[in-house]
Amino acid sequence: MKSFNMVVSKKEEVAGKAQYVEQGKIAVFYPLLSELGWENAALNAEKPEDEEGFPVYADNKAQYVFDAILAAIKAQARNKLQPGTATLKDGQSIAETVEALLESNTANRGDALAAVREMLAAFKTWLASTGKKEAVQAAVYSLAANRTGLSLQPAEKKAKFLGYITDFATTLDAEKAERFERPLKALEEAATSGDPLDDM
């Protein structure tokens, strides 16, 4: 495994303008493709590294795979940090071996699914508190539980659904807002996406 110092930034208002301000750096480890079983993935002979020191592969397919792995590792590292800082959350650590990296990826997948389940349960409870008819609650909840179905809805229904999700998000405390950030973002994207059938 190789390592690099990942810069952690936070969006702040500076002189009346929103810009990203560095909060610090954290050491992040990543594997070469050869460490993941791609023994034939050769580096570019003329330029084996890019400007940041990351490997450049001779084959475009191998480069695509490496870039995807690196992006996932960076995202995984950011998710382990306390919001807006370069400090790890309690109990979290950056994987330094291939084995630890693979184990943490499996754990993260399970945690992500758990967060979706918890968000849906909290959303269902919140819907009941809105005083809307049960049929309306059921319809809104079914869209939250089926992002594909949500993305196929007419723009008017998507806009109404987005209103529910936005109102729900304002009721969350800081801990829940952080935990539900990804599933809520996914619902927001589905509710603001164009109709895929338009391209048929």
Z-matrix of the N, CA and C atoms (Angstrom, degrees):
N
C 1 1.463
C 2 1.534 1 109.12
N 3 1.334 2 114.80 1 137.26
C 4 1.460 3 120.55 2 173.81
C 5 1.524 4 107.60 3 -102.60
N 6 1.316 5 116.09 4 169.81
C 7 1.462 6 118.54 5 -180.00
C 8 1.524 7 111.00 6 -137.97
N 9 1.325 8 114.91 7 160.60
C 10 1.457 9 121.61 8 173.76
C 11 1.522 10 107.88 9 -148.44
N 12 1.307 11 116.65 10 160.78
C 13 1.454 12 121.23 11 177.57
C 14 1.522 13 109.21 12 -92.81
N 15 1.318 14 116.07 13 110.49
C 16 1.457 15 120.96 14 -179.24
C 17 1.527 16 109.76 15 -85.77
N 18 1.325 17 115.33 16 125.77
C 19 1.462 18 120.77 17 178.39
C 20 1.520 19 108.95 18 -77.38
N 21 1.325 20 116.32 19 131.85
C 22 1.459 21 122.15 20 177.87
C 23 1.521 22 107.45 21 -108.46
N 24 1.334 23 116.41 22 122.84
C 25 1.461 24 121.15 23 -178.14
C 26 1.520 25 110.87 24 -120.47
N 27 1.326 26 115.07 25 159.52
C 28 1.463 27 121.68 26 178.15
C 29 1.523 28 108.35 27 -135.41
N 30 1.333 29 115.56 28 138.16
C 31 1.453 30 120.08 29 179.82
C 32 1.525 31 109.23 30 -74.48
N 33 1.328 32 116.43 31 123.79
C 34 1.455 33 121.20 32 -179.67
C 35 1.518 34 110.33 33 -136.99
N 36 1.332 35 115.44 34 159.94
C 37 1.464 36 121.22 35 174.43
C 38 1.522 37 108.08 36 -85.52
N 39 1.334 38 116.49 37 118.02
C 40 1.455 39 121.02 38 178.21
C 41 1.527 40 107.76 39 -125.34
N 42 1.332 41 116.30 40 116.53
C 43 1.467 42 122.21 41 -178.77
C 44 1.526 43 110.82 42 53.51
N 45 1.346 44 115.09 43 41.99
C 46 1.459 45 119.38 44 177.19
C 47 1.512 46 115.27 45 79.41
N 48 1.339 47 117.05 46 3.31
C 49 1.465 48 120.78 47 179.94
C 50 1.515 49 110.03 48 -121.42
N 51 1.343 50 115.33 49 140.12
C 52 1.471 51 120.02 50 177.10
C 53 1.525 52 108.35 51 -81.27
N 54 1.313 53 115.91 52 124.76
C 55 1.458 54 119.72 53 176.83
C 56 1.524 55 109.99 54 -150.42
N 57 1.330 56 115.45 55 161.58
C 58 1.459 57 120.24 56 -178.61
C 59 1.529 58 109.79 57 -85.20
N 60 1.337 59 115.25 58 127.38
C 61 1.457 60 121.73 59 -179.13
C 62 1.523 61 108.86 60 -114.47
N 63 1.328 62 116.64 61 129.18
C 64 1.467 63 120.82 62 -178.21
C 65 1.522 64 110.47 63 -64.32
N 66 1.351 65 115.01 64 131.71
C 67 1.462 66 121.91 65 178.87
C 68 1.523 67 112.11 66 -103.79
N 69 1.319 68 115.82 67 -11.83
C 70 1.453 69 120.59 68 -178.66
C 71 1.516 70 111.15 69 147.36
N 72 1.325 71 116.17 70 -172.67
C 73 1.462 72 121.45 71 179.28
C 74 1.520 73 109.09 72 -132.51
N 75 1.327 74 114.62 73 154.61
C 76 1.464 75 119.82 74 177.73
C 77 1.524 76 108.46 75 -138.83
N 78 1.326 77 116.53 76 138.67
C 79 1.464 78 121.24 77 179.61
C 80 1.527 79 109.62 78 -74.08
N 81 1.326 80 115.55 79 125.71
C 82 1.466 81 122.07 80 -179.71
C 83 1.528 82 108.19 81 -124.32
N 84 1.327 83 116.21 82 137.19
C 85 1.459 84 121.55 83 -177.29
C 86 1.528 85 110.90 84 -105.59
N 87 1.333 86 115.94 85 145.40
C 88 1.471 87 120.34 86 178.97
C 89 1.531 88 109.37 87 -142.78
N 90 1.338 89 117.08 88 150.01
C 91 1.463 90 120.45 89 -179.78
C 92 1.528 91 111.58 90 -92.91
N 93 1.311 92 115.78 91 152.63
C 94 1.462 93 120.76 92 166.73
C 95 1.529 94 106.65 93 -78.50
N 96 1.319 95 116.99 94 157.66
C 97 1.464 96 119.07 95 -179.13
C 98 1.525 97 111.78 96 -61.23
N 99 1.325 98 117.03 97 -30.54
C 100 1.472 99 120.52 98 178.87
C 101 1.526 100 111.38 99 -62.06
N 102 1.349 101 116.96 100 -28.91
C 103 1.462 102 120.72 101 178.93
C 104 1.522 103 111.92 102 -76.89
N 105 1.347 104 116.09 103 -12.98
C 106 1.460 105 120.72 104 -179.94
C 107 1.525 106 111.88 105 -105.98
N 108 1.335 107 116.41 106 12.29
C 109 1.457 108 120.26 107 176.51
C 110 1.519 109 115.32 108 101.64
N 111 1.317 110 117.31 109 -1.35
C 112 1.472 111 121.16 110 177.88
C 113 1.534 112 108.97 111 -92.18
N 114 1.317 113 116.87 112 67.57
C 115 1.467 114 120.55 113 -176.08
C 116 1.534 115 112.62 114 -61.98
N 117 1.327 116 116.95 115 -27.22
C 118 1.474 117 120.23 116 -176.72
C 119 1.523 118 113.28 117 -89.54
N 120 1.337 119 117.58 118 4.33
C 121 1.461 120 120.27 119 179.81
C 122 1.525 121 109.07 120 -79.00
N 123 1.327 122 115.58 121 97.62
C 124 1.462 123 120.89 122 -176.32
C 125 1.521 124 111.48 123 -86.71
N 126 1.328 125 114.63 124 145.16
C 127 1.462 126 119.56 125 176.44
C 128 1.521 127 109.72 126 -77.07
N 129 1.310 128 115.98 127 156.27
C 130 1.459 129 121.84 128 176.95
C 131 1.522 130 108.83 129 -63.18
N 132 1.336 131 117.32 130 122.92
C 133 1.465 132 121.43 131 -175.87
C 134 1.528 133 112.18 132 -64.35
N 135 1.329 134 116.73 133 -37.97
C 136 1.464 135 120.26 134 -177.06
C 137 1.527 136 112.57 135 -80.90
N 138 1.333 137 116.68 136 -33.32
C 139 1.463 138 120.80 137 -177.60
C 140 1.524 139 108.70 138 -142.09
N 141 1.347 140 117.65 139 82.70
C 142 1.468 141 120.93 140 -176.00
C 143 1.528 142 114.20 141 -72.99
N 144 1.356 143 117.27 142 -14.59
C 145 1.457 144 120.83 143 179.20
C 146 1.523 145 110.22 144 -136.84
N 147 1.350 146 116.04 145 150.50
C 148 1.462 147 118.91 146 175.07
C 149 1.528 148 109.30 147 -88.91
N 150 1.326 149 117.17 148 -173.04
C 151 1.465 150 122.12 149 -175.67
C 152 1.520 151 112.81 150 -62.46
N 153 1.350 152 116.80 151 -26.35
C 154 1.464 153 120.72 152 -178.91
C 155 1.525 154 112.65 153 -92.16
N 156 1.336 155 116.31 154 -1.22
C 157 1.460 156 119.91 155 179.04
C 158 1.508 157 115.02 156 92.10
N 159 1.356 158 117.76 157 3.99
C 160 1.455 159 120.75 158 177.78
C 161 1.528 160 110.19 159 -81.45
N 162 1.334 161 117.82 160 149.68
C 163 1.468 162 120.52 161 -177.72
C 164 1.526 163 112.86 162 -65.24
N 165 1.324 164 114.45 163 144.51
C 166 1.467 165 121.84 164 174.13
C 167 1.513 166 106.79 165 -115.00
N 168 1.344 167 116.31 166 119.16
C 169 1.458 168 120.68 167 -176.82
C 170 1.530 169 111.36 168 -91.16
N 171 1.334 170 114.63 169 151.06
C 172 1.468 171 120.63 170 -178.23
C 173 1.528 172 111.10 171 -69.51
N 174 1.328 173 116.33 172 -32.89
C 175 1.459 174 120.96 173 -177.19
C 176 1.530 175 110.42 174 -97.91
N 177 1.330 176 117.35 175 132.71
C 178 1.467 177 121.68 176 -178.49
C 179 1.522 178 112.46 177 -61.79
N 180 1.339 179 116.36 178 -36.17
C 181 1.468 180 119.60 179 179.44
C 182 1.525 181 110.40 180 -64.81
N 183 1.310 182 116.29 181 -43.35
C 184 1.463 183 120.68 182 178.98
C 185 1.531 184 110.02 183 -64.05
N 186 1.327 185 116.76 184 -39.49
C 187 1.473 186 120.52 185 179.18
C 188 1.513 187 110.86 186 -64.25
N 189 1.329 188 116.19 187 -39.73
C 190 1.462 189 121.19 188 179.42
C 191 1.530 190 110.16 189 -61.78
N 192 1.325 191 116.19 190 -44.46
C 193 1.468 192 121.03 191 179.92
C 194 1.527 193 110.06 192 -63.97
N 195 1.337 194 117.16 193 -44.94
C 196 1.454 195 119.83 194 -179.60
C 197 1.525 196 111.10 195 -62.57
N 198 1.333 197 116.87 196 -44.62
C 199 1.466 198 120.43 197 -179.60
C 200 1.527 199 111.40 198 -60.32
N 201 1.346 200 116.60 199 -38.99
C 202 1.464 201 120.82 200 178.94
C 203 1.530 202 110.45 201 -66.69
N 204 1.322 203 116.80 202 -41.18
C 205 1.467 204 121.20 203 179.03
C 206 1.525 205 109.86 204 -64.08
N 207 1.332 206 117.01 205 -44.52
C 208 1.461 207 120.76 206 -179.37
C 209 1.523 208 111.14 207 -63.51
N 210 1.331 209 117.53 208 -41.47
C 211 1.464 210 121.34 209 178.65
C 212 1.531 211 110.39 210 -62.48
N 213 1.331 212 116.74 211 -40.82
C 214 1.462 213 120.82 212 179.33
C 215 1.524 214 111.19 213 -65.94
N 216 1.324 215 116.65 214 -39.54
C 217 1.469 216 121.22 215 179.41
C 218 1.524 217 110.61 216 -65.78
N 219 1.330 218 116.90 217 -40.87
C 220 1.468 219 120.35 218 177.96
C 221 1.529 220 110.41 219 -63.58
N 222 1.334 221 116.60 220 -43.92
C 223 1.466 222 120.79 221 -179.79
C 224 1.525 223 110.26 222 -63.86
N 225 1.332 224 116.01 223 -41.79
C 226 1.464 225 120.68 224 179.73
C 227 1.523 226 110.04 225 -61.76
N 228 1.347 227 116.65 226 -41.77
C 229 1.469 228 120.63 227 179.79
C 230 1.525 229 110.78 228 -64.78
N 231 1.338 230 117.25 229 -43.30
C 232 1.475 231 120.44 230 -179.86
C 233 1.534 232 111.03 231 -62.18
N 234 1.328 233 116.89 232 -37.17
C 235 1.461 234 120.97 233 -179.60
C 236 1.525 235 112.48 234 -67.18
N 237 1.331 236 116.81 235 -18.33
C 238 1.459 237 120.78 236 -179.66
C 239 1.529 238 112.34 237 -91.01
N 240 1.334 239 116.26 238 -1.86
C 241 1.461 240 120.53 239 -177.92
C 242 1.524 241 111.01 240 -94.91
N 243 1.327 242 114.88 241 150.60
C 244 1.457 243 119.38 242 171.39
C 245 1.526 244 107.14 243 -65.38
N 246 1.341 245 118.12 244 137.52
C 247 1.461 246 121.45 245 -175.13
C 248 1.527 247 113.67 246 -50.31
N 249 1.331 248 115.81 247 129.42
C 250 1.461 249 121.34 248 175.76
C 251 1.514 250 115.10 249 73.20
N 252 1.349 251 117.20 250 15.28
C 253 1.470 252 120.00 251 -179.04
C 254 1.529 253 110.40 252 -135.46
N 255 1.338 254 115.06 253 172.41
C 256 1.458 255 121.25 254 173.70
C 257 1.531 256 109.61 255 -105.89
N 258 1.326 257 115.80 256 27.05
C 259 1.461 258 122.77 257 -178.38
C 260 1.523 259 110.02 258 -108.17
N 261 1.321 260 116.05 259 130.95
C 262 1.461 261 120.66 260 179.32
C 263 1.526 262 111.28 261 -67.54
N 264 1.340 263 115.71 262 145.00
C 265 1.456 264 120.47 263 173.50
C 266 1.526 265 108.47 264 -66.97
N 267 1.321 266 116.40 265 156.38
C 268 1.462 267 121.12 266 178.08
C 269 1.519 268 110.42 267 -56.59
N 270 1.320 269 115.85 268 131.89
C 271 1.461 270 120.74 269 177.28
C 272 1.517 271 114.72 270 83.55
N 273 1.339 272 117.64 271 -3.59
C 274 1.466 273 120.77 272 -179.44
C 275 1.522 274 110.99 273 -98.80
N 276 1.314 275 116.51 274 150.96
C 277 1.457 276 121.31 275 177.40
C 278 1.522 277 109.07 276 -148.41
N 279 1.314 278 115.51 277 157.40
C 280 1.459 279 121.60 278 178.26
C 281 1.526 280 108.17 279 -89.98
N 282 1.327 281 116.85 280 127.82
C 283 1.467 282 120.95 281 -179.35
C 284 1.531 283 110.39 282 -63.95
N 285 1.339 284 116.21 283 132.35
C 286 1.465 285 120.96 284 -178.72
C 287 1.524 286 112.68 285 -112.52
N 288 1.338 287 116.73 286 -4.14
C 289 1.460 288 121.01 287 177.47
C 290 1.528 289 108.84 288 -130.29
N 291 1.327 290 116.35 289 160.94
C 292 1.459 291 120.63 290 178.50
C 293 1.530 292 110.08 291 -60.76
N 294 1.331 293 116.58 292 -41.61
C 295 1.457 294 121.25 293 -178.89
C 296 1.532 295 110.88 294 -60.96
N 297 1.337 296 116.49 295 -46.08
C 298 1.463 297 120.91 296 179.96
C 299 1.519 298 110.67 297 -65.64
N 300 1.333 299 116.33 298 -36.84
C 301 1.466 300 120.83 299 179.27
C 302 1.526 301 110.85 300 -63.13
N 303 1.332 302 116.63 301 -45.21
C 304 1.458 303 120.77 302 -179.41
C 305 1.524 304 111.38 303 -67.07
N 306 1.324 305 116.79 304 -38.36
C 307 1.464 306 120.60 305 178.44
C 308 1.525 307 111.00 306 -65.34
N 309 1.343 308 116.67 307 -42.87
C 310 1.462 309 120.08 308 -178.26
C 311 1.517 310 110.81 309 -67.65
N 312 1.335 311 117.32 310 -32.01
C 313 1.465 312 120.49 311 179.06
C 314 1.530 313 110.74 312 -66.06
N 315 1.336 314 115.82 313 -41.27
C 316 1.463 315 120.43 314 177.94
C 317 1.526 316 110.40 315 -64.59
N 318 1.330 317 116.46 316 -42.00
C 319 1.464 318 120.95 317 179.86
C 320 1.521 319 110.64 318 -64.77
N 321 1.344 320 116.60 319 -41.03
C 322 1.464 321 120.30 320 -179.35
C 323 1.519 322 111.76 321 -63.86
N 324 1.355 323 115.97 322 -37.79
C 325 1.466 324 119.64 323 179.39
C 326 1.519 325 110.19 324 -61.80
N 327 1.339 326 115.54 325 -44.77
C 328 1.459 327 120.05 326 179.80
C 329 1.520 328 111.22 327 -64.42
N 330 1.337 329 117.11 328 -39.74
C 331 1.458 330 121.08 329 -179.74
C 332 1.524 331 110.40 330 -68.03
N 333 1.333 332 117.36 331 -36.98
C 334 1.462 333 120.89 332 179.56
C 335 1.530 334 110.60 333 -63.60
N 336 1.332 335 116.38 334 -41.19
C 337 1.466 336 120.48 335 177.82
C 338 1.530 337 110.87 336 -66.17
N 339 1.328 338 115.90 337 -38.14
C 340 1.463 339 120.17 338 178.04
C 341 1.529 340 110.23 339 -64.39
N 342 1.328 341 117.15 340 -39.31
C 343 1.471 342 121.24 341 179.53
C 344 1.527 343 110.75 342 -63.90
N 345 1.339 344 116.61 343 -38.55
C 346 1.468 345 120.60 344 177.92
C 347 1.528 346 109.63 345 -63.88
N 348 1.339 347 116.54 346 -45.90
C 349 1.467 348 120.25 347 179.78
C 350 1.530 349 111.03 348 -60.66
N 351 1.337 350 115.89 349 -43.68
C 352 1.469 351 119.98 350 179.94
C 353 1.525 352 111.18 351 -65.09
N 354 1.326 353 116.67 352 -40.24
C 355 1.463 354 120.47 353 179.58
C 356 1.526 355 110.88 354 -63.73
N 357 1.333 356 116.50 355 -43.82
C 358 1.467 357 120.19 356 179.84
C 359 1.529 358 111.13 357 -63.72
N 360 1.329 359 116.93 358 -39.76
C 361 1.473 360 120.71 359 178.95
C 362 1.531 361 110.11 360 -64.67
N 363 1.342 362 116.53 361 -43.47
C 364 1.466 363 120.63 362 179.30
C 365 1.529 364 110.85 363 -66.25
N 366 1.337 365 116.25 364 -37.94
C 367 1.465 366 120.82 365 179.62
C 368 1.525 367 110.31 366 -65.58
N 369 1.333 368 116.30 367 -40.75
C 370 1.469 369 120.92 368 179.36
C 371 1.533 370 110.59 369 -62.77
N 372 1.324 371 115.89 370 -42.33
C 373 1.469 372 120.82 371 178.14
C 374 1.527 373 110.43 372 -63.99
N 375 1.335 374 115.78 373 -42.54
C 376 1.468 375 120.30 374 179.68
C 377 1.529 376 110.90 375 -64.56
N 378 1.331 377 116.32 376 -41.15
C 379 1.469 378 119.57 377 179.17
C 380 1.524 379 111.03 378 -57.65
N 381 1.325 380 116.45 379 -39.87
C 382 1.462 381 120.58 380 -179.70
C 383 1.524 382 111.44 381 -63.11
N 384 1.339 383 116.34 382 -27.12
C 385 1.468 384 120.27 383 -178.40
C 386 1.531 385 112.77 384 -83.06
N 387 1.336 386 117.07 385 -7.87
C 388 1.468 387 119.77 386 -176.80
C 389 1.522 388 113.21 387 -78.86
N 390 1.337 389 117.20 388 -16.94
C 391 1.456 390 120.00 389 -179.14
C 392 1.520 391 113.20 390 82.13
N 393 1.329 392 117.46 391 4.52
C 394 1.467 393 120.72 392 177.84
C 395 1.526 394 109.68 393 -71.98
N 396 1.329 395 116.02 394 156.90
C 397 1.461 396 120.64 395 177.98
C 398 1.530 397 109.50 396 -58.90
N 399 1.329 398 115.27 397 151.20
C 400 1.468 399 120.36 398 -178.29
C 401 1.518 400 111.38 399 -59.97
N 402 1.330 401 117.17 400 -35.77
C 403 1.474 402 120.42 401 179.35
C 404 1.526 403 110.64 402 -64.28
N 405 1.323 404 116.56 403 -38.19
C 406 1.469 405 121.05 404 178.31
C 407 1.524 406 109.67 405 -67.57
N 408 1.334 407 116.08 406 -45.23
C 409 1.465 408 120.59 407 178.65
C 410 1.529 409 110.52 408 -57.30
N 411 1.331 410 115.62 409 -45.72
C 412 1.468 411 120.40 410 -178.32
C 413 1.520 412 111.14 411 -63.68
N 414 1.343 413 116.55 412 -40.48
C 415 1.464 414 120.37 413 -179.20
C 416 1.532 415 111.17 414 -66.33
N 417 1.326 416 116.62 415 -43.36
C 418 1.474 417 121.31 416 -179.72
C 419 1.525 418 110.08 417 -66.08
N 420 1.340 419 115.73 418 -43.31
C 421 1.469 420 119.48 419 179.89
C 422 1.531 421 111.11 420 -62.97
N 423 1.336 422 116.79 421 -40.30
C 424 1.473 423 119.73 422 -178.15
C 425 1.528 424 110.81 423 -63.03
N 426 1.333 425 117.04 424 -32.85
C 427 1.463 426 120.02 425 176.96
C 428 1.528 427 110.65 426 -69.69
N 429 1.332 428 116.50 427 -39.28
C 430 1.467 429 120.63 428 178.33
C 431 1.525 430 110.96 429 -64.21
N 432 1.325 431 116.16 430 -33.67
C 433 1.470 432 121.03 431 -177.54
C 434 1.522 433 112.72 432 -84.70
N 435 1.345 434 117.08 433 -5.74
C 436 1.469 435 120.43 434 -177.30
C 437 1.532 436 109.49 435 -139.40
N 438 1.350 437 116.11 436 85.21
C 439 1.468 438 120.20 437 -176.51
C 440 1.518 439 112.20 438 -61.45
N 441 1.336 440 117.09 439 -34.56
C 442 1.466 441 119.63 440 179.50
C 443 1.525 442 109.81 441 -64.08
N 444 1.328 443 116.49 442 -45.54
C 445 1.457 444 120.80 443 177.54
C 446 1.520 445 111.36 444 -62.49
N 447 1.337 446 116.63 445 -37.69
C 448 1.463 447 121.17 446 178.65
C 449 1.524 448 111.00 447 -61.85
N 450 1.324 449 116.06 448 -42.87
C 451 1.475 450 119.75 449 -177.31
C 452 1.523 451 112.38 450 -66.16
N 453 1.338 452 117.84 451 -18.41
C 454 1.466 453 121.75 452 -179.45
C 455 1.528 454 113.13 453 -92.60
N 456 1.332 455 116.75 454 -2.74
C 457 1.464 456 120.39 455 -178.22
C 458 1.533 457 111.47 456 -74.61
N 459 1.340 458 117.90 457 155.45
C 460 1.468 459 121.10 458 174.73
C 461 1.530 460 110.00 459 -61.53
N 462 1.323 461 116.05 460 155.32
C 463 1.471 462 121.77 461 -176.80
C 464 1.526 463 112.17 462 -55.52
N 465 1.334 464 117.53 463 -37.18
C 466 1.465 465 121.00 464 -178.63
C 467 1.522 466 111.61 465 -63.57
N 468 1.341 467 116.49 466 -42.64
C 469 1.466 468 120.14 467 179.33
C 470 1.531 469 110.72 468 -69.35
N 471 1.324 470 115.95 469 -37.80
C 472 1.471 471 119.23 470 177.67
C 473 1.528 472 110.58 471 -61.25
N 474 1.333 473 116.02 472 -42.19
C 475 1.465 474 120.53 473 -179.61
C 476 1.524 475 110.67 474 -62.89
N 477 1.341 476 117.14 475 -41.85
C 478 1.467 477 120.72 476 178.28
C 479 1.527 478 110.61 477 -64.03
N 480 1.337 479 115.51 478 -43.18
C 481 1.466 480 119.56 479 179.43
C 482 1.523 481 110.31 480 -62.11
N 483 1.325 482 116.62 481 -42.09
C 484 1.462 483 121.20 482 -179.83
C 485 1.525 484 110.38 483 -59.17
N 486 1.341 485 116.28 484 -36.21
C 487 1.467 486 120.24 485 176.89
C 488 1.518 487 111.89 486 -61.80
N 489 1.331 488 116.81 487 -41.32
C 490 1.470 489 120.79 488 177.77
C 491 1.532 490 110.82 489 -62.80
N 492 1.336 491 115.61 490 -47.03
C 493 1.464 492 119.94 491 -177.91
C 494 1.530 493 110.91 492 -63.53
N 495 1.331 494 116.41 493 -40.98
C 496 1.464 495 120.80 494 179.44
C 497 1.521 496 111.02 495 -63.41
N 498 1.328 497 116.83 496 -44.39
C 499 1.467 498 120.58 497 178.89
C 500 1.528 499 111.08 498 -64.45
N 501 1.336 500 116.23 499 -40.43
C 502 1.468 501 120.96 500 178.15
C 503 1.528 502 110.40 501 -61.16
N 504 1.327 503 116.78 502 -43.85
C 505 1.465 504 121.34 503 -176.77
C 506 1.530 505 111.60 504 -61.70
N 507 1.330 506 117.29 505 -32.84
C 508 1.471 507 119.75 506 -178.55
C 509 1.527 508 112.52 507 -70.10
N 510 1.335 509 117.40 508 -15.30
C 511 1.472 510 120.21 509 -179.07
C 512 1.529 511 112.34 510 -90.26
N 513 1.331 512 117.16 511 -6.42
C 514 1.466 513 120.20 512 -174.62
C 515 1.525 514 111.79 513 -82.53
N 516 1.335 515 115.48 514 142.68
C 517 1.459 516 118.34 515 172.76
C 518 1.525 517 108.78 516 -77.53
N 519 1.331 518 117.26 517 174.44
C 520 1.463 519 121.73 518 -173.87
C 521 1.527 520 112.19 519 -59.39
N 522 1.329 521 116.79 520 -40.27
C 523 1.470 522 120.85 521 -178.84
C 524 1.525 523 111.58 522 -64.84
N 525 1.339 524 115.90 523 -47.51
C 526 1.468 525 119.89 524 -179.71
C 527 1.535 526 110.69 525 -68.74
N 528 1.335 527 116.86 526 -37.67
C 529 1.462 528 120.25 527 179.27
C 530 1.517 529 110.40 528 -59.53
N 531 1.328 530 116.51 529 -39.56
C 532 1.463 531 120.29 530 178.62
C 533 1.526 532 110.83 531 -70.74
N 534 1.330 533 116.55 532 -42.80
C 535 1.470 534 120.71 533 -177.56
C 536 1.522 535 111.55 534 -66.23
N 537 1.324 536 116.78 535 -37.57
C 538 1.468 537 120.94 536 -176.74
C 539 1.527 538 112.98 537 -92.91
N 540 1.321 539 117.33 538 4.75
C 541 1.466 540 120.29 539 -174.52
C 542 1.524 541 112.69 540 -56.79
N 543 1.331 542 116.88 541 -47.77
C 544 1.470 543 119.71 542 -176.32
C 545 1.529 544 113.07 543 -68.92
N 546 1.352 545 119.34 544 -48.42
C 547 1.473 546 117.35 545 178.56
C 548 1.528 547 112.87 546 -64.15
N 549 1.334 548 117.88 547 -34.26
C 550 1.464 549 120.04 548 177.67
C 551 1.524 550 110.87 549 -68.37
N 552 1.332 551 115.95 550 -38.92
C 553 1.468 552 120.23 551 177.80
C 554 1.523 553 110.03 552 -63.29
N 555 1.318 554 117.25 553 -40.57
C 556 1.471 555 121.35 554 179.00
C 557 1.530 556 110.74 555 -63.04
N 558 1.331 557 116.87 556 -39.86
C 559 1.468 558 120.19 557 177.80
C 560 1.526 559 110.76 558 -67.78
N 561 1.322 560 115.72 559 -39.01
C 562 1.463 561 119.93 560 178.40
C 563 1.528 562 110.78 561 -62.12
N 564 1.324 563 115.95 562 -42.81
C 565 1.469 564 120.11 563 179.21
C 566 1.521 565 111.26 564 -64.22
N 567 1.338 566 116.57 565 -40.34
C 568 1.471 567 120.26 566 178.28
C 569 1.526 568 111.08 567 -65.48
N 570 1.336 569 116.10 568 -35.02
C 571 1.461 570 120.77 569 -177.63
C 572 1.529 571 112.72 570 -78.67
N 573 1.331 572 116.85 571 -15.94
C 574 1.475 573 119.82 572 -179.44
C 575 1.528 574 111.86 573 -111.52
N 576 1.332 575 116.52 574 2.17
C 577 1.466 576 119.85 575 -179.14
C 578 1.526 577 110.53 576 -78.05
N 579 1.311 578 115.40 577 157.62
C 580 1.450 579 119.86 578 174.90
C 581 1.519 580 110.40 579 -74.76
N 582 1.298 581 117.06 580 166.21
C 583 1.459 582 121.67 581 179.34
C 584 1.530 583 108.59 582 -75.91
N 585 1.366 584 118.23 583 116.41
C 586 1.469 585 120.22 584 -179.16
C 587 1.510 586 113.04 585 -61.80
N 588 1.340 587 117.06 586 -21.72
C 589 1.471 588 119.98 587 -179.76
C 590 1.532 589 111.40 588 -73.05
N 591 1.329 590 117.42 589 -15.35
C 592 1.463 591 120.64 590 178.04
C 593 1.522 592 112.03 591 -64.01
N 594 1.344 593 115.86 592 -24.89
C 595 1.466 594 120.34 593 -177.86
C 596 1.519 595 112.89 594 -89.20
N 597 1.331 596 117.78 595 0.34
C 598 1.471 597 119.93 596 -177.59
C 599 1.520 598 110.90 597 -78.42
